[in-house]
Amino acid sequence: MMDEAATAFHEGERRAQALAGVAAPSSAFIRPYMTEQHRKFFAQLPYVVVGVLSAEGWPVATLATGPSGFLSCPDETTLSLAWKPLPDDPAGNAVVAGCPIAVLGIEFSTRRRNRANGIIVSSDAHGLCVRVLQSFGNCPQYIRTREAVRLRRAPGSSELLHELDPEARNLIARATTFFVASCALSVTHGGMDISHRGGPAGFIRLDGDVVTVPDYPGNRYFNTFGNFLKNPRAGLLFIDFAKGDLLHITGEVTVSWSDSERSFHVRVRDVVRRRSALPIDWIEGPEVIAPPRERKE
């Protein structure tokens, strides 16, 4: 087996690339540090998407927000967040020193997105500090444009469900954007990941308690699919952009490698709905148009 410290891709990612029948992509743009451009990008964001691993071993996706400057990059391998999860955030017990973390900076208005994966080195009442192990950008494909507007919104109630109720099903059925957290256990780097998924309303399919997501053409890194091969668990995050509600889902994953449509399927285990959790309003742009067939991450 290739030494994982010698390549940007761990064994699961390389296996996923082979199963998809694609040539090994260049890892030249996956760096063990943040470029100056990425550091400036993160520092001006009012929100980032975060992926962590719960104390029970489940990937969890959540959203961190704060005033201008709540993100800072004092050097090329340090990302600081002046943010602490609220008590009802399922990511709360995972934001502790020594735990893996993935941060996705996504600016919907410009369709820019950059990722930083690493380890939490400290966490206290004022926020957390991350040592970045991997940093890379993604193309703007499938990102629906939205203009973010800060507003005062008091957090509402939260609910723990063990299945998708009609309200959750409706949100998923009309979603054009969601996020998926995954984590390959026992790899030397890049194990935790948080990824954006987008498409036209209806691109996500529901069959009972199984959420199916087609894989559209992308950067061919297969970070998510590679993690699923090492650890078939996922954390999904859906956002109700009109109400500010967040829907967190965890579940077990299977992957279909069909030539007609590669996809992953999440069998729902737990659902947390947090009402009015996001202190941001959005002005929607045009709907995403996606290709009719498969997506290669």
Secondary structure, DSSP 8 states (H G I E B T S, - for coil): ---GGGSSS-HHHHHHHHHTT------TT-BSS--HHHHHHHHT-SEEEEEEE-TTS-EEEEEEE-STTSEEEEETTEEEE-----TT-TTGGG-STT-EEEEEEEETTTTEEEEEEEEEEEEETTEEEEEEEEEEEE--TT---EEEEE-------EEEESS--HHHHHHHHT-SEEEEEEE-TT-SS--EEEEEEE-STT-SEEETTEEEEE--S--S--HHHHHHHH--EEEEEEEETTTTEEEEEEEEEEEEE-SS-EEEEEEEEEEEEETT---EEEEE-------SS----
